[in-house]
Amino acid sequence: TAQGSQKWVKLNTHESNINAISELKNRGFKLYGTTLNNNSIDYRNFDYSENTCFVLGAEKWGLSNELISKVDQSIFIPMRGMVQSLNVSVAASILLFEAIRQRETKGLLPSNGEGLNVKEYERTLFEWSYPELALIYQKACREYPKLNDEGEFN
């Protein structure tokens, strides 16, 4: 995660990559794995406006053969010159930008806070704004107080 974003981006952990892939497939995600092989297709040839997951490997090793066999489609980012790979954060940025571009074109991007229900938003905001107090409320099994527009509570 980017510095600080872990405060509001929910992270899910799994025992293994294969477990994560199985859960995502069960939830209806299409998985695209970045790798150079004979089955890889240019990433620009797909629709990422539905539930999409990009699977990227470590910069030095790439995806394991086991992971490659589990993704729905192998994709690559075309490059010129002698280098055939990108820093993993750069590759992720390119893929996510394309997914966002496609969703924006189809009018699927949230514009007024859609996507996060009010209760989840308020919980996340309180935990981010007051992490120490959030722990106290959690230990006491109490609901967080409501925050006003200035982020204060009574």
C-alpha positions in Angstrom: 0.0 0.0 0.0 1.0 3.6 -0.5 2.2 5.4 2.7 -0.9 6.1 4.7 -3.5 4.5 2.5 -3.6 1.4 4.7 -5.6 3.6 7.1 -8.7 3.5 4.8 -8.0 0.7 2.2 -9.1 -2.6 3.6 -6.5 -5.3 3.3 -7.4 -8.9 3.2 -4.8 -11.5 4.0 -4.7 -15.2 2.9 -2.7 -18.2 3.8 -1.4 -18.5 0.2 -1.7 -16.9 -3.2 -3.7 -19.9 -4.4 -6.3 -19.4 -1.5 -6.6 -15.8 -2.5 -7.2 -16.6 -6.1 -9.8 -19.2 -5.2 -11.7 -16.7 -3.1 -11.6 -14.1 -5.8 -12.8 -16.5 -8.4 -15.6 -17.6 -6.1 -16.6 -14.0 -5.8 -16.8 -13.6 -9.6 -13.5 -11.8 -10.3 -11.7 -12.3 -13.6 -8.0 -12.7 -12.9 -5.4 -11.3 -15.3 -1.8 -12.4 -14.6 1.1 -10.3 -16.0 3.7 -12.6 -17.6 5.5 -13.1 -20.9 4.5 -16.5 -22.4 3.0 -17.8 -25.6 -0.5 -17.3 -24.2 -0.1 -13.7 -23.1 -2.2 -11.1 -24.8 -1.7 -7.3 -24.9 -3.4 -5.9 -21.8 -5.2 -3.2 -23.9 -7.4 -5.9 -25.5 -9.7 -6.6 -22.5 -12.6 -5.1 -20.7 -11.8 -4.3 -17.1 -15.1 -2.6 -16.2 -16.3 -5.7 -14.3 -14.8 -7.4 -11.2 -11.2 -7.5 -12.1 -8.0 -8.6 -10.3 -4.5 -8.1 -11.6 -2.0 -10.7 -10.4 1.6 -9.4 -10.5 4.7 -11.2 -9.5 7.8 -10.1 -7.8 10.1 -7.9 -10.0 12.9 -10.4 -10.2 10.9 -13.7 -10.3 7.5 -12.8 -11.9 4.6 -15.2 -11.4 5.1 -18.8 -10.5 4.0 -21.4 -13.0 1.3 -22.5 -10.5 -0.1 -18.9 -10.4 0.0 -18.6 -14.2 -2.0 -21.8 -14.5 -4.7 -20.3 -12.1 -5.3 -16.9 -13.7 -8.0 -16.6 -16.4 -5.7 -14.8 -18.8 -2.0 -14.0 -19.1 -1.4 -10.4 -20.2 1.6 -8.3 -21.0 2.4 -4.6 -21.3 4.1 -4.1 -24.6 7.5 -2.4 -24.5 10.1 -1.3 -26.9 13.9 -1.8 -26.6 15.9 -4.5 -24.8 14.1 -4.4 -21.5 11.0 -6.6 -21.3 9.8 -5.9 -17.7 8.7 -3.0 -15.6 9.0 -2.2 -11.9 6.0 -3.9 -10.3 4.5 -0.6 -9.0 4.8 0.9 -12.5 3.1 -2.1 -14.1 0.3 -2.0 -11.5 -0.2 1.7 -12.2 -0.5 1.2 -15.9 -3.1 -1.6 -15.4 -5.1 0.2 -12.8 -5.1 3.4 -14.9 -6.6 1.5 -17.8 -9.2 -0.1 -15.6 -10.2 3.3 -14.2 -10.2 4.8 -17.7 -12.6 2.1 -19.0 -14.9 2.4 -16.0 -14.9 6.2 -16.3 -15.8 5.9 -20.0 -18.8 3.7 -19.0 -19.9 6.0 -16.1 -19.0 3.4 -13.5 -16.7 5.4 -11.3 -18.0 6.7 -8.0 -18.4 10.5 -7.9 -20.2 11.2 -4.7 -18.9 8.7 -2.2 -20.7 5.7 -3.6 -19.3 2.3 -3.0 -18.8 2.6 0.8 -21.9 2.5 2.9 -22.3 5.3 5.5 -21.7 3.1 8.5 -18.4 1.7 7.0 -17.3 5.2 6.0 -18.0 6.6 9.6 -16.2 3.6 11.2 -13.1 4.1 8.9 -13.0 7.8 9.4 -13.1 7.5 13.2 -10.4 4.8 13.2 -8.2 6.9 11.0 -8.8 10.1 12.9 -8.6 8.7 16.4 -6.8 5.4 16.3 -6.0 5.2 20.1 -9.6 6.1 21.0 -10.9 3.5 18.5 -9.0 0.8 20.3 -10.5 1.9 23.6 -14.0 1.8 22.1 -13.3 -1.6 20.6 -12.1 -3.1 23.8 -15.2 -1.8 25.6 -17.4 -3.2 22.8 -18.9 0.3 22.4 -20.0 2.1 19.2 -17.9 5.0 18.1 -19.3 8.5 18.6 -20.5 10.4 15.5 -18.1 12.9 14.0 -19.3 16.3 12.9 -18.3 18.0 9.6 -15.1 19.2 11.3 -14.2 15.7 12.5 -15.0 16.5 16.1 -17.3 14.6 18.5 -19.1 15.4 21.7 
